[in-house]
Amino acid sequence: MSEKMRTLTEPFKIKMVEALRVTTEEYRNEALAKAGYNPFLLKADDVFIDFLTDSGTGAMSDRQWSGIMLGDESYAGAKSWQHLEAVVKDLTGMPYVIPTHQGRAAERILYSILGGKGKVFISNTHFDTTRANIEFVGSEAFDIVCKEADDINAYADFKGNIDLEKLEELIAKYGKEAIGAVIMTVTNNSSGGQPVSMENMKAVRKACDKHGLMMVIDGCRIAENSYFVKQREKGFENKTHKEIAQEMLNLGDAFVMSAKKDGMVNIGGLLTLKDEALSVQCKNLLIISEGFLTYGGLAGRDMEALAIGLQEVFDKDYLHYRIRSTAYLGEKLRAKGVPVVWPIGGHAVYVDAQKLYSNIPVEEYPGQALVCDLYLKGGIRCVEIGSVMFGKYDEQGKLIPAAQELVRMALPRRVYTQSHLDYVLDIFDDILEMKNRNKGYRITYEPQFLRHFTANFEPIK
Ligand SMILES: *Cc1c(COP(=O)(O)O)cnc(C)c1O
């Protein structure tokens, strides 16, 4: 924190407002009970501060909204496509650009071609849709995040990095023929939104060259990652965020992006490639399942807004506000004595619910208890990332807990102001008063897959 600490002001003013409904605790009690104590099942207008996800929940700018009006809806070769293609080529340095309706559609296309039975993918950490698309085609996915990430309390600059030793071991174990690709997720979403260094990315490139492997960059948050590189990595102080992103993306053979993150739009995805033959295969799948080459699953207006968003996201004042406001929330929580994953990542703050509610046994889901308390006390919605999401059962039906019981508060882009964050900090004062609580929740209904989305709970009395 070398910079002078001034009030973090939003580098925008507000032209249009969307009302938030203020509810009482009594009302929220009823709403949460109706939702089976699962905030995913709440109505959005019963939520005051929505930290469920940063995906597609951001606010577009005046320039993007004017782009919506300029959207060219021609079926083929639309002007809006040409704008988008030019921006993406400039950013990635890759000649083949494929638009899709979301990141996972780009993943499905790419990994159904690179994957298949017997194939192996290696990543710093596969995001869940990435892993799902890889496993769906019969391949295996290995996560090998660096050792620094193991200790959630210890500071390290680049906890999103891949473990280079383990990478060599896995390559030696499975062999070049079996490896579909090495995938670098930046920032590393499933590992706390932690950044990846340029040094690590270059080392992966080198390893891929040495063994003749393909390197894919899942760059949903490439601009946020560039902010960290500029701040923390030697030699990048004087480069612009965009130059850093260009340098990093140029290292890859392919780039996959959910535009709902750093694309600053509410829907959209991208796949870009260096290899022509592979691009032809991908385009065939695109036409079968998404749409024609020059719109993928998107409307012309969506592409226009994305072309603008991909430029706005590299604005230095925006990026400073973005990363520092996430850090503001996280650092203040830590100062209050709330245990958080450290250092604070780019898009979200993760609270260690196991440590906060240390008297609630894991079988009673301390993360779910915190998620419910945050809603009841403050109308704040966030997501449990612990044994509700990742827990399994042994043969006797006993819970095998997840490695950690975390709660994620993801910040939508350009949506909340600092006073909203101060309000959240106030609510945590109430939470801290309850930290000796010793009863959690039990599951009363759960589906077979992805239970966190639709499970029902009840408080243990
Ligand atoms: C969100 C996300 C995806 C999937 O993108 P969708 O647009 O939600 O389909 C893939 N990878 C990462 C790292 C993500 O954060």
The ligand as a Gaussian input file, in Angstrom:
#p B3LYP/6-31G(d) Opt

LIG

0 1
 C      -17.058000     -17.173000     -16.093000
 C      -15.893000     -17.976000     -16.504000
 C      -15.969000     -18.925000     -17.538000
 C      -17.282000     -19.282000     -18.219000
 O      -17.850000     -18.231000     -18.872000
 P      -19.444000     -18.049000     -19.057000
 O      -19.562000     -16.799000     -19.842000
 O      -20.050000     -17.975000     -17.687000
 O      -19.936000     -19.231000     -19.807000
 C      -14.807000     -19.581000     -17.892000
 N      -13.647000     -19.360000     -17.267000
 C      -13.536000     -18.470000     -16.254000
 C      -12.210000     -18.241000     -15.594000
 C      -14.651000     -17.755000     -15.831000
 O      -14.536000     -16.885000     -14.822000

